[in-house]
Structures are given as structure tokens and as C-alpha cells.
């Protein structure tokens, strides 16, 4: 059980559980009944005193809307890319069972012409540059959009999972500067496929940060560009999680 958080630092998942229950218009006892736990456990979750298990996060996701579901499933450690692969595998098997293939639903625009634009949400959140503090968010899917920005379809291999966020800080300069807007693909989260790439990662204390992901002698490491902050060894810092790959970014004119 975790210690009681200080005022103003309630965990995001605690607020999301309360919002889910409010949307369903049920009390804590009814939510407890639906996921087979006690009302006291729900109360502790909503106050941030106890974090749900992976199994309970999955059950909460099963009760939620699409955006709520992915938030809770990601907290349980489920990766979108692996989920889609599993669905595609099921789709292939279904042909031999006399059942139509499963259709993957997409939340973003899916243009038939590659030259068309796709609409990407510019999220109301800030990414810290390596070693700095970003917004404390557990999932990009739970962040509201400030506006929609058009981008060429070929720039976005997974448009339904791509969003834009603004950077603050200078530790990724001269490559990425304070105030730049990053395009982040949250479908790409597997570390072994992202070595040498720029990624965003999240930590409960530091929030969302942008860094280089590199692999040295069996160690996965997050590094900045100007080395003003120490690298983060992911193998030891287990509370860090990769949220997505940075595809490209927009810099303001000098």
C-alpha cells in the first residue's frame, strides 16, 4: 500500500476511476460489485492510497469508453501494438472457422489518397526535455486536445495513435528546442524496436519527458543531447515506461 499523497498530487489513475464511476452513475459499492472487490478498496483507489493491480486495471478498462479503456489497459501494461497483432491473428484464424475477419477500428482519419492530410490532436500537455519535468500523465489518450492540426498522411504511419505535444526545456538542444511541437506515435512502444530513436517516456515523479533511447552493453538508456542531465538506465529505473516514438517535430522560426 502506498503512502497518502500530498494535497494536489493525486495520481491520475485515481481521478480516472472516479470519473469512470461518475459517468456510469454508480456508487463505490456498485463498482466494487462489478469488478469483485470491496467498496473500501474502491475508496482507497480514488483517494490515491492504493494502486489497482493489473487485473483490476483491465476490469476497469472493460467498463469504460474507448478512451477510458485504453487508459486503464495501458496502466495494466497492455501495448496497443501487441493488441492489434493479436486481433489480426484472430482475424486470420477466423477465415478457417467460417467467421468473417475482425475489423480494426480507427479513431483518426484514414485517407485513401496518401497525399491527403490527416488531423492530429495537439494535446493540452507539455513534455519536459530529458531530465526536466513534464506534465504528470499516465496515458496520452486521456489528455484533451487544444486543437486539430493537419499533417501529410505519409508522415504518420499510425495516424489513429499519433498526437502532438509541445516541449519545454533545453536539454535536447540543438536538435529539439524549447517550444517545439513533437509528433508522437504511441503505437510504437517496444524498446528493442526503438533503439537509436527519439522517444517519450513517463515517470510518476518527472512526468512525460523526451529523450534518445540507446542500448549499451545490455542496458537500455535514456539520454539527452547536451548531457546537462545524467542518463537514465531503464533496466534499473523500473518506474519509467516508454509512451511512444517521436516521428518528427515542428520548430518555431528563429
Secondary structure, DSSP 4 states (H G I P E B T S, - for coil): -PPPPPTT---HHHHHHHHHHHHHT--HHHHHHHHTS-HHHHHHHHTTSSPPPHHHHHHHHHHS-HHHHHHHHHHTT--HHHHHHHHHHHHHHHGGGT-PPP----SS---SSTTSEEEEEEEEEEEEETTS-----S-GGGSPEEEEEEEEGGG-TTGGGEEEEEEE-STTTTTS-TT-EEEEETT---GGG-TTSEEEEEETTTEEEEEEEEEETTEEEEE-SS-SS--EETTT-TT-EEEEEEEEEE----
